[in-house]
Amino acid sequence: MKKRYKPKKWFTYTRLGLIFVVIFALSKTTNVVYSSITAENNNEAKALEHKVIDENKEDIYIEENSVLKKYLSMPEKGFEVSINNNKYELSSSDYNLLVAVVAAESNRYMDDVLAVSSVILNRSDLSGKSPIDVITSRGQFSGYLDGYYLRYLNEDGTLTPNTTMVQEVVSDALNGVRNNHYYSFRSWGSDFYSDNYIAEGGNRYN
């Protein structure tokens, strides 16, 4: 009877080792390919996401900042709503005075009220003065000089009920909302002064 060949142990172990090496190498290659495909897909997804954001960033910006939809922009006449301007904090009495003076200058149209408020705060930015110093400066705002603002203040210095809209707009302005870069305005009847206005019957700006 012919003796059956039995491989030596070292040969068996060598073959097993080679098999493990091949399996390990294949698994590494598969992982590399998988990682490469995954990275490529992630990059494509990010690129698509950035493209969608870029194409819709104006809508997203407006949606996230609803105050931009609250006021009218008319760039052709120098009115464009912006929200990242200087902010001002006032005491209650100073705030009431500012609202009363703005109401004396404009109280019918929100956009015109914001335009008046913007002019006052533009002057504050330029001069470094507080809004109160600006509105009480000599020879500047007739609403203050002529005492018209007193119509919008109660005897105890609080604001009258008919200033609700003006309060809302002035608060927005103090929190950084503007709609122009003008430094002066005159009444609607001063048609010789300027043709830049945000509301029919409102003020004219320059």
Backbone hydrogen bonds, N-H to C=O, Kabsch-Sander energy under -0.5 kcal/mol:
donor,donor_aa,acceptor,acceptor_aa,energy
12,T,8,K,-1.9
13,Y,9,K,-2.7
14,T,10,W,-2.0
15,R,11,F,-2.4
16,L,12,T,-2.4
17,G,13,Y,-2.5
18,L,14,T,-2.4
19,I,15,R,-2.3
20,F,16,L,-2.4
21,V,17,G,-2.4
22,V,18,L,-2.5
23,I,19,I,-2.6
24,F,20,F,-2.7
25,A,21,V,-2.5
26,L,22,V,-2.5
27,S,23,I,-2.4
28,K,24,F,-2.3
29,T,25,A,-2.3
30,T,26,L,-2.6
31,N,27,S,-2.3
32,V,28,K,-2.5
33,V,29,T,-2.6
34,Y,30,T,-2.8
35,S,31,N,-3.1
36,S,32,V,-2.6
37,I,33,V,-2.6
38,T,34,Y,-2.8
39,A,35,S,-2.8
40,E,36,S,-2.4
41,N,37,I,-2.7
42,N,38,T,-2.6
43,N,39,A,-2.5
44,E,40,E,-2.3
45,A,41,N,-2.5
46,K,42,N,-2.5
47,A,43,N,-2.6
48,L,44,E,-2.5
49,E,45,A,-2.4
50,H,46,K,-2.8
51,K,47,A,-2.2
52,V,48,L,-2.6
53,I,49,E,-2.3
54,D,50,H,-2.9
55,E,51,K,-2.4
56,N,52,V,-1.2
57,K,53,I,-0.7
57,K,54,D,-0.6
60,I,56,N,-2.7
61,Y,57,K,-2.8
62,I,58,E,-2.3
63,E,59,D,-2.6
64,E,60,I,-2.6
65,N,61,Y,-1.3
68,L,65,N,-2.4
69,K,66,S,-1.6
70,K,66,S,-0.5
70,K,67,V,-0.8
71,Y,67,V,-0.8
74,M,79,F,-2.5
77,K,74,M,-2.3
78,G,75,P,-1.4
79,F,74,M,-2.1
80,E,78,G,-0.6
80,E,179,N,-1.0
82,S,178,R,-2.4
85,N,176,G,-1.8
88,Y,174,L,-2.3
95,Y,91,S,-2.8
96,N,92,S,-2.3
97,L,93,S,-2.0
98,L,94,D,-2.6
99,V,95,Y,-2.6
100,A,96,N,-2.3
101,V,97,L,-2.4
102,V,98,L,-2.6
103,A,99,V,-2.7
104,A,100,A,-1.8
105,E,101,V,-1.2
105,E,102,V,-0.6
106,S,102,V,-2.7
113,V,109,Y,-2.5
114,L,110,M,-2.5
115,A,111,D,-1.7
116,V,112,D,-2.4
117,S,113,V,-2.4
118,S,114,L,-2.6
119,V,115,A,-2.0
120,I,116,V,-2.0
121,L,117,S,-2.3
122,N,118,S,-2.8
123,R,119,V,-2.1
124,S,120,I,-1.6
125,D,121,L,-2.6
126,L,122,N,-2.2
127,S,123,R,-2.8
128,G,124,S,-2.5
134,V,130,S,-2.0
135,I,131,P,-2.3
136,T,132,I,-1.6
137,S,134,V,-1.0
140,Q,137,S,-1.4
141,F,137,S,-0.5
142,S,140,Q,-0.6
144,Y,141,F,-1.2
145,L,141,F,-2.8
146,D,142,S,-2.8
147,G,144,Y,-1.1
148,Y,142,S,-0.5
149,Y,143,G,-2.1
150,L,147,G,-1.4
151,R,148,Y,-1.8
152,Y,149,Y,-1.9
153,L,150,L,-1.3
154,N,158,T,-3.6
157,G,154,N,-2.0
160,T,152,Y,-1.8
163,T,160,T,-1.6
164,T,161,P,-1.3
167,Q,163,T,-3.0
168,E,164,T,-1.9
169,V,165,M,-2.1
170,V,166,V,-3.0
171,S,167,Q,-2.4
172,D,168,E,-1.8
173,A,169,V,-2.5
174,L,170,V,-2.7
175,N,171,S,-1.2
176,G,173,A,-1.9
177,V,172,D,-2.1
178,R,82,S,-2.3
181,H,78,G,-0.5
186,R,204,R,-2.5
190,S,187,S,-1.8
191,D,189,G,-1.8
193,Y,190,S,-1.8
194,S,190,S,-0.9
197,Y,195,D,-0.9
202,G,199,A,-2.3
204,R,186,R,-3.4
205,Y,196,N,-3.1
206,N,184,S,-2.4
